[in-house]
Amino acid sequence: MPNPSVLITDCDHPDTAIERAIFTAAGLDVRQGNCRTEDDVLAAAGDAVALLVQYAPVGERVFAGLPSCQVVGRYGAGLDTIDLAAARAHGVDVVHVPDYAIAEVSDHTIALVLAVCRRLTAYSSAVRSGRWDMRSAGTVYRLSALRLGVIGLGRIGQMVARKAAAFSFDVVGYDIAPPDGSPVPLLSLEELLATSDVVTLHLPLTARTHHLIDAARLALMRPTAVLVNTSRGGVVDQAALAAAIASGTLAGAALDVLEREPPDPADALLAATQVIITPHVAFYSEQALAELNRRVAENIVAALTRRGALGRTYLS
């Protein structure tokens, strides 16, 4: 009898050796695809009992078309590429690794915050162009004179709040469902936006949070304020953000995520000197990547084991 199989639908990591070793030890055959659409997933999966996805979409058509699939795992903390309601309807378990890169994402966020508050890229550009002048980047304020508003007080948001407080920011927060024992004072979303010098986003992408930061909410912010996003691109209306920066309604932004990744070369944000963009790397360190690959594979194997899909040899 052939071994059950798992399909790695897509992955842009340097290799998948860690995952393959875990799957093979569990008695799973491993296939790897380059799936970009649901049709690609359907064509590649065959009778796979599990999928491991990164960017490939997995929706109702995939679940309906793959009756052998019992588990879907996703590289990462977010699950916005997977239709969770469809998974439940078809009895498919969904696993991920929500806490593997808390330190990295919070560190990257703080790095972006410090870069925009200390005007590092503007100073660097000025020096490279031959200008050696403390006023070349505009006005710089002491960090303790600035308010940092954290929207989303989950694991990452709370760690960002604590790290920002260590730099003497006045830190406040907002969450749709505030945690017990918040490390910072809680404000309404409107008050946080209106009173913060830097606003940083730490939210999952859901129907409720899609374009949470839209033109109307950007208009509430101070013209000297900066928006930082290391969560999901779709939380921000990117066209509205570009318009706000172009009009001077907002001073700038520091973004690790965009609505379209990679961006269109004609994207207005790429030409805006007031915007720092990094290529969705806030999660990245060699240690975090190895942890992600190991834990997502282990979670898939554990879910298949619970469901009795791996046979007596592995379970013994």
C-alpha angles and dihedrals in degrees: 000000000000120000118257112257140223124206120214095206097194139340134173095193118117091258143339098228095124094052094043092053092051093046093046092050088053091055097257125138111225128217126179127206139178097232120172101162138037088254089057091051092049092049095048103039102066109164096342113153092208141026127206110198138182110175102347112114117242113193142146094299091055095048092046092047097048108057092166093059112104103164136032119193126189130208102235145025099282128074101193093121091059125074099228095186090055090048091054092046091054095042095246121150117227120205134179140153108257098174108038099106106030092125094047097047093046091047091049090049092052090047090055092045092051091045093055095041093049091040091230099163092046092051092047092051091048093052092047089053092052101262116128102182134127089219094053093098099041128245120347122197133203109262092235088060092059132084118219116199117203115202109197118031102203123124095299097040092051092049090049089051092052094047092047090051088055087060089053098250116153095245124200131168148205131196133171087227106023115215122240111262097018111202091221138040112275123231134178114268091249094051092047092052093046097048105035126097091199124026118195124191126218106166138127116242109252136145087268096051099039107121090353085153101056134153093283094052093043087055089060092062125092115262087237093052129107130212120218121193125183096149118070128331094226092063086077127056094233096196090052090048092052090049092049092052093045092051095046093245087123127030097220150299142242112210134182093172133047136187089246118037120225093023126239107263087235093056108133092223091065091061095046110102090200091065128083114199126187121185102254092284103130089109094052130114125122089248094049093048093051091047091050094050093047098045098045090052091047090049091053092049091047092051092048089048092053089052093049093240098132102062134236097292096066095037092055 
